[in-house]
Amino acid sequence: MIREMDFNEKAYEALVEAVFQRFPSVQKAGFDGAYKPGLAHMRAFDEALGSPSRAFRSIHVAGTNGKGSVCSMLASVLSAGGIRTGLYTSPHLVDFRERIKTISAPEGWSMVPKEYAYDFLAEWEPYFIKHGLSFFEITTGLCFKYFADCGVEVAVIETGLGGLLDSTNIIQPLLSVVTNIGMDHMAYLGDTPAEIAAQKAGIFKEGVPALVGESAPETDPVFAETAWMKCPLTFADKVKPSLWGRRGEMLEKMDLRAVSQQKNLRTVLAALDILRDTAGLRIDEETIFQAIVHTAARTGFHGRWEKLSDVPYVLCDIGHNAHALRYNFAQLRREVSSGRFSSLIIVYGIMADKDLDPILPLMPEEATYIFCAPDTARALPAQQLLDRYKAWRSGQGLGSGNAFAAPSVREAVRMATARAQALTDSTPPLIYIGGSTFVVSEAVNLFRK
C-alpha cells in the first residue's frame, strides 16, 4: 500500500494539516464541531477498507477516567507475554500518531509510521470528503487498517466518547471493560450517573465477558440490567485478583505514579484473570509484574502524573474533570504536607465547556495559581478563569488568594519556574501543570524543547 516515492516530510505535514483543517478533531473544534455519534459511517468505512476490524482480536475499554492507563497496562502485559499488540488511545499530546501504536517484546513500542499515515490519508481523502467522516472515524479506520496490515494479534481499543455510539464499537472483543463512571460530557451522555453508565455499557456484547472497574449504587443496576441474559459481568472492586497480594510492591515501583492507579491496577489484574479463564491467556506472574511496573516506558504513555523536570520539580497530568482532579489535588496536598516540598504552584487551564463549579472546591487553598488559556478557541480565557476562582474564594470567605493570569501556557510555565527559582527555602516547591489536555500538551512540548 505504501508509495514511499511520494512521501517526504513537507508533503506529509501539508497533508496532515489539510486533513485536520477539513476534518477537525474534538480537541480542536469541540464536540459540537467534531463529534458524530453513530456507527453507520464507521461500519461502511471499515467495509470499504476490507473489514480490517475483523483481522485481530481485541479488548474494548470505556469509562470516564483511567481508560488510557488501563489500556496501556493491558497492552504492556500482552506484549510482554509475546503477543504482537496494538494500542489505540486518545487524545494525543504532541503527534496524532501517538493514538496508534504497536508494541512487541523486546522491540518496544512504535507509532504508525508517517509514510503509512501519509499514504492512507492521501488514498482515502476523497472517501472522507464524500461521506463526511469525522476526525475520530478517520483515525479509527487508519488504526484498524494499520493493525491488520502489520499483523497485530490483539489490540487494546479505547473508546473516544461514551461507548454505545462510539466509532470503535464495531469490534467484537474478547473482553469489554468500563473503568468507572463520573459526571463528564453530560450534554452527550446524560445528566445522571445512571444515564452515563447506560452509554458506557453500550460496549457490552453478546457472550463477551464484561468488567466494571468501580461499583456504585447508582450505576451497578444499569450494568447488571445491560449484562442480564447477555454476558457475564464482574465488578473489579468486588473480587480479589490473583496478583492482588503484590499490589503494594507494584504501586511502589510503577512508573505510573498517580494515586488513582490503585483502582486502575485492580481493574487490570481482574481483566487479566478473566482473559486467562476465557481466552486462554497464559503469562507468568513475574512477567505481568514487570510489564505493569514499566507500563509508561514500554508503551510510550505520557501526561499522567508525569515528571517533566527535576529542577524545578514539575509534574503534569491530563486529568480534567472533578472525578479525576479529586485524586490529583488530594495527592498534591499529601506531597506538600510530607515535607518533601515547601509549597505548591499550579499552572491551570480549562476548556470553556467544562463544568468548573464542582472543581473549584477541590482546588488546594494554599497553592499559588497561574491561570492560562491554551492555544485553542475552546479554552476559557485566563482572566475569566481567574475571576471565577476569586469570586468562589470570596463567596467562601477565603479572600482573593494568591493567583495570577498569564496570556499563554508558555508564559504561565515561565512565571511558575521563575517563582520557584526565586524561593530561597532549602526545600524546593512543587509545580503542577494540568486542568486540560491542551495545557499539558503545550507544556510537554516546551519541556521537550
N, C-alpha and C positions, 0 to 999 in steps of 0.2 A: 504493500500500500504506500510506503514512504517513497517520495521522489526527492532524494536529498539534493539533486542538482538544482531544484527550485528553491531550496532553503538557504537563507542567510539571516543573520541576526537582525538586520534592518527590516527585511521583509516580514520576519516573524513579529517583531514589535509592532509594525504597522498593522498587520492583520489582526493581532490580538486587540489592539486599541480600537480598530474599526468594529470588531465583534462586540467589544464591551460597550461602545457607544450606541450601537444599534440594539443590542440586547442587554440592557443594564442589569446588574446584579442587585439583589436585595441590599447588599452592603452599600451600594452607591445610590440607588433610587428609592429605597424603602420598599415595604411590602406592597403598598398601593400601586407602585410603578412597576414592580417586577414579579410579584407573586401571582402565579396562575395555578390555582388548585385544580385537581382532577387528573385522571390517568389516561384519558383518551389519546392526547398528543404523545405522551411518553410511550404508550403501547405501540402506536403507529410508527414512531421513530425507531423504537427497538426492532420492530419487524423489518423496517426498511434497511436497517443495519445488518440484518441477518440473524436477529434474535440472540445477540451476544449474552444477554442476561441469563440464558439457559446453559451457557458453556461452563459455568463454575458453580460450586456450592457456595452458600453464603450464610452469614449471621446478620440479622437486622436489628438495629438499635435505635430506639426513640427515647424521648424523655425531655424534661425541662432543662435539667443541668446534668453534667457529668457524662454526657454521651461521648464526647471526644476522648476523655480519659478511659472510659470503659472500652471503647473501640480500640484504642491504642494498646492497652494492656492485653486484650484478647489477641490482637494481631501479633504482638511481640511473642506471646506464648506459642501461638500456632506456628509461626516461622521458626522459632527455636526448636520446635518439635519436628522440623524437617519438611514442613508443608509450605509450598510456594504460596504466599499470602498477598492478597490485595487489601488496601485500606482506603476507604472513601470517606472523608470527613469535610466539614465546613464550619465556620468560614476559613478563609486563608488569611495570613498576616501580611505577607510580602509578595508572593508569587502565586497566581491562581493554581499552578500545578501542584502546590502543596496538598491540594484536596485529593489528588490521585497518586497513590504510592504503591509500589510493590516492595515486599520485604522477604528476604530469604537469608538463611544462615549458610555460610558465615559472611556473605557479601554485605548484608545490612540493608538499608532502605534506599530507595531511589524514587524520584518523581517521574511522572510520564515525561519522556524526552521532548524537548522543544520541537525537534524535527517531526515527531509523531503528531504532536498537537497542531503544528502548522499545517501539515498535510490534511489532517482530519477537518480542521476548520475551513481550509480552502475548498476541499471537496464537497463539504456538506452545507456551506453557507447558503447556496440557493434554496436548499430544503428548509433551513432555518427561517429564511425570509418568507417563503411561500406559505409555510404552516404556522408562522408567528410563534415560534418556540420561545420559552423563557431562558434566561441565562442558566438557571439550575437544570432545566431539561437538557440543554446543550452539554453542560459539563457531566451530567449523569450519563448521557449517551456516549460521550468520549470515554468516560470511566469504564463502562461496560464493554465497549469495543476494545479498549486497550487491554483490559484484564483477559478478555477472551483471546486476543491475538498473542499475548505473551505467556499464555499457559498458566494463569493463576488457578490454583486448585480450590482455595477457599477465600472468599472476600468478606471482609467485615465492613458493612454498609451502614453509615449513619444517615438518618432522615434529615431533611432540611428543616421542615416545619410541620408539626403535628405528626401525622402518620397515615391516617385513613386516605387522605387525598394527596399525599406526598409523592413526588415523581419516582422515588425509589421503591414504592410499594407495588411494583410489578414483579418483584422477585419471589421465589418460593424457597424460603430459608430453611436451614437446619434448626434454627432457634430464633425466637423473637424476644427481644429484651426491651423493657421500659424501665429506665433508671429511676425516675421519680416524677412527681407532679408538683409544679409551682405555678404561681399566677404570673404568666407572661404571654404576650401575643394574644390577649383576650379578644381583640377585635376580630380575630380569625379563628380562634379555637373555642371560645366560650367564656362566660363570665364567672363560672364556678369551677372548683377543682374537679367535680364530677363531670362537667361538660368537657373540660380539657382532657381528662382521663379517657373519655369515650373516643376522642380523636386519636390519642396516642395508642389506645388499644386496637385501633383500626389495622395495625400491622399483624395482629394475631391471625394465623392461618389454620385451616382445617388440618388436624392431625399433627401440627407442628408444636413442640413444647414452647410454652410462654413463661417468661421470668420477669417479675417485677422487683426492682431493687428495694424500694421503700414502701412499706404498707402504711395506710392511713384510713381512719374510719370513713372519711368522705368518699374515698376513691376505691377502696377494696371491693365494695359491692359491684361497682362498674366493671372492674376487671373480671370478677367472678362471673358476672352475668354474660360478658362477652365470650369468656372461655367455656361456659357451660355447654356441654354436648358438642364441643368443637375441638378443644385442645387441652392437654394437661397444663395446669397453672401452678407455679411455685413463687412464693414470696421469699426473696433472699434473706430478709431480716427475721424470718421465722424458721430458718433451718441453720444447721451448723455445717458449713462446707468442710471438705476433707482437710484442707490446709489451714483451717481457721486457727489451729493451735500455734501456728507460726506467724500470725498476723502482726504481733508486736515487733518481731525481728524484721519482717518485710517493711513495715511502715517506717521503722527507724532507718533502713538502708535505701528506701525508694528514692529515685531521682525526681519523682513527682511528690512535692513536699506539702501540699495544702492539706489542712485537717480534713477537708471534705473527701480526701482519698480513702479514708477509713470505710465509708459507706460504698464507694466505688469498688474498693478491693473486695468487699464481701460479695457484691454483685458479680464480679468477675469470677471469683472462686466458685460461687454457686453455679454460674454458667458452665464452667469447666467440668463440674460434676455431672451436669445434665448432658453435656456433649460426650462425656465418657460413657454414660449409660445408654444414650440413644443414637449416637453417631459413631461409636467405636473409637473415640479419641483416646489414644494411649501415649501420654507424655509423662515422664517420670517426675517425681516431686522436686528434685533439685533443679531440673531444667525449668520447670514452672517458676520456682522461686527466683532464680537468676533472671529469667525473662521479665518478670514483673518488676523486680528491683531496678532493672536497667531499661524500663519502658521508653523514656524520653530519648535516650541515646540510641536505642535500637530502631525507633520509629520516626525520629526527627520531629518529635512532638514539642511544640513551643507555646509560650504565652500563658501557661498555667503555673502560677506561683514560681515563675522563672526568675532566676538571678541574672540581672543584666550587668552588674558592676559590683566590685568589692569595695572600692574606694572612690566615691562614697558608696555605701551599700544600697543597692537598688533592686527592688522586686517589682514584677509586673504580673497581672492576672486579668484575663478577659471576662471574668465574672461580672455580669451587668444587670442582674435583677435582684430583688430583695432576697429571694431564696438562696442565691449564691453568695451575695455580699454579706449576709448574716454571718456566714462562716468566715469569710475573708476578714471582715472588720474585727470579729472576735479574736481571730488568730493574731492580727496586728497588735491588738491590746495586750495579748499574752506575751508577744515578742518584746514589747517595750517594758512591761512590768517585770519581766525576768531579769532586767538589769543589763541585758546584752546591748541595748541601745538606749541612748539618752533621751530621745524624743522621736516624734513621728511627723513626717512631711508627706502629704498625699497630693499627688497630681491627679486631677479627676475631671473627666468629661463625660457627657451623656447625650444620647440621641433625644431629640425633641419629642418623639413619640413614646418614650419610656415614662412609666409612672414613677415620678420622683417621690411622691408622698410617703410610701412605705419604706423608702431607702433613707430618708433624712434622719429618722430616729435611730438608725443603726450606725450612723457615722460617728467615729470616735470624737468625743467632745474636746479632748486635749490636743488633737492634731492641728498642725498648720496646713491649710488648704491652699493650693494653687489651682484654680479652676481654669479650664481651657476648652476650646472647641476644635476638634479635629477638622481636617480639610474635606468636608462633605456638607452638602446642603441639608442633610438630615440632622445635623448637630444642633443642640441647644446652645445659643450664644453664651460665651463665658460670663458676660456681665449679668445676663438673666439668671444663670445658674448661681452666681454669687449672691444676687439679690434674693433669690428663693431661699438660699441657705441662711442668710442673715435674718430674713423675715421669720423663718422657722425658729431659729435660736431666740429671737426676740420674743416670739409668742410663748416660748418655754421659760422665759425669764433668765436666759443664759448669756445675755449680752450679744454683741456682734461677732465675737470670736476672732481668731487670727486667720484671716482669709483674704485672698487676692484673686484678681482675674488677669489672665495672660492672653495675648492675642493669638497664640498658636501653641501647639504641643511642643514645638521646638523651644519656644520662649519659656514655656512652663517648666520644661526639663532644665533649661539653663538657670532659671530662677531657683529651682529646687536644689540643684547641685551647688550653686553659689551660696545659698543659705546654709547648706550642710557644711561647706568648706569654711564658712565664716564662724561656725560654732567652735569654741575653744575647749569644750569639755573633752576629757580624755576618752570618754565613752562616745562612740560615733552615733549619729542619728540614723534612722531608717527611712528611706524614701520608697513609697509605694506608688505605682502608676497603674491606673485602672479606670473602671466605670464603663468602658466601651471597647469593643474590639478595635475600633478605629484608632483610639488613643494609644492602645498597646501596639498596634501595627506601626504607627509612626514612631513611637519610642524605640521599638526594636530596630527599626531602620537606622535611627540616629546612633544607637549604641553599637550597631554592627559597623557603621562607617567610622 
